[in-house]
């Protein structure tokens, strides 16, 4: 297991730099196996040294590329594969380990994309307005201007892609990850963007 201060979603790319000895040992075992490991959010604490509080839902990551950048230090490019749930944390010696199982989305209603697309359009407009004096908001507006189409057969994959394409913090991304199905995930995103819109309006009026 690799606890991180950020959330990896299924379908996302994750670059990682390995420099701690315990994760170099983990990498030895992962590469000797099926090249997969679990990524989970650190809810409290630090990525370095252990002693953190971790979430109980994460993502299985597959190592797509790796290279040794220095003795026992590595650069990885990983892909999020699917959700996992942690049933039991084991000892962190020699590195964090846990008993996990796959966590597929439950059967649910089809997502209602219209509300999210409306909020996304509002966010793009607001970031464009604020971008006149804030380069970061201007960049977000340019990203949100990309054409999108979530009307695909795989609603789960579309809902994770929608999460990836929004400028959300780790807590909101984690709430989207743990949502039971695609429709519930889209509802989480609508609520998160509503909060973001309110915060941006307040910031731009200041």
N, C-alpha and C positions, 0 to 999 in steps of 0.2 A: 504494500500500500504506500501511496505517496500523498501525504497531506499537504495541501497548498492553501495559500491565502486567496486563491481565485477559484472559480468554478469552471470545470470542463464539461461541455455539453456533448451529447452524441452528435457526430457529424463535424465537430470542430477540429481544427488543427491546434496542437499544443507544442510549442518549442520549450524544451527544458534544458537546464544546465545542471549537471551532476558534479558536485565538488565535495560533499560530505562522504566520509569513508563508508558509512552505513548504507548509503544509497548506491555507492559503487559496488558494494557487496550484493545489494538487491539486483542491480543490473546484471551482474554475472549470472545469477539464477534465472532472471527473466529471459535473457538471451539464450540460455541453455534450454529453456522451456518453450513456451508458445509465444514469447515476445509480448505478453500482455501483463498489465498490472492495474490496480485500482487507484483512482484519484478521488480524493474527498476534500471537502472544504474544511479549513481550520476556522472554527467559529470564534475561538478565543485563543490567544497565544501567538507564537512565532513559528515560522517555517523551519528555523534552525534550532537544533538542540533538543527537541522533544518537549514534553510536559504541556502539550496543547490540548484544547477541547475540540473534538472533531464531530462533524455531522454524521448521520447514519445512512444517508443516501449519497452515492457518488456515481462515477462513470468508469467503465472499463476502458483503458487506453491500450492501443496497439502501437508498438514502435515501428514507424515507417522507415526511418533513417537514423543512424547513429554514427558518431565519430569520436575518437579519443583526441581531445584538444590539448591535454597535458597528462603526465603520468597519473592514472586513476581519476582523471577528470574527463567528463564526456558532454557532448552536445547531442541532444536527441530531437527528433521531430516525430510527434505522436499524433494519433487520430483517435477521437472519442468514438467508441463502438456502440455501447448500450449502457442503460442504467443498471446499477447494482445496489443492493441493500446490504448493510453490514449487520450480520446476526450476532457476531461476537468479536471483540478485539482481543488479540493474543498479545504476547509480550513484544516489546519493541526491540528485543535483542535477538538477532543482530540488526534488524531493521523492522519498521512497523509492518505488522501482519494482521490479518483478520479472516474470519470465516464469512464468506459472502455468497449471495445467490443473485441470479438475474432478476430484474424488476421490470418486466414489460408493462406497457400501458394497459390499464383496464379497458374493457369495452365501455364505450360511452357515446354520448351524442356527438354529432358532427360539430366542429368548431364554427362559431359565427364570426366570420372574418371582418364583416363590415365595420363593427365597432372599433376593432384594432386598426384597420386601415384609416378610419377617420382620425383616430388619435395620432397615428403616425404622420398624417398630412398636417395636422395642427402643430406637431412637434417640428416638422421640417420648416413650416412657415415661421414659427417662433424663433428657431435657431437661425434662420436666414436673416430675420430682423436683428437679432442680437449679434450676428456675425459681423455687422458693420464695425463693431468695436471689440469683438472677441474672436480671435482666429480659431479657437477650439470649437466654438459654436458654428462658425462658418464651415469648418471641416465636417462636423456632424450633419449639417444641412446638406452638404454635397453628397455624403454617404446615403442619406435618406432619400435623395433624389433619384437613386437607381431604380429602374423598373422592377416591380415585384409581382409575383403571381403565386399565391398559396393554394390555388384550387387544383391540387394534385391528389392522386389516390391515397398516398401515404400521409395521413393527417398528422401522425406522430412526428415524422421527419420534418414536415412543414412547420409544425409548432416549435420545434427546436431551432429550425432555421430562423423563424421569426424572432425568437429570443436572442439569437446570436446577432441579428441585424439591428438591435436596439441598443442605445447607450445606457445600459443598466449596470448598477453596482452588484457586488457579489451577493448581497442578501436577497435582492430581487431575482437574480439568476438562480439562486438556490431554491427559492420558492417555486420558480418555474420548473426546475428539475424534479422536485418532489411531487408536483401536481399529479393526481392519479391518472389523468387522461388528457388527450389533446384539447378538448373543449375547456376543461378546467384550467389548463395551462394558458390558453388564450385569455380567459377571464383574469388570471393573475397578471398577464401582460397589460391588459387594459387598465387595471387598477394601478399598476406600477407607472405607466405612462401618465395617467391622471395626476399622480403625485409629482412626477417630474415636471409636467406642464405647470402645476401650481407653483412649484419652487422656482422655475424659470421666469414666470410672470412676476413673481415677487422680486427676483434678482434684477430683472430688466427695468422695473419701476423705481428701484432704489437710486 
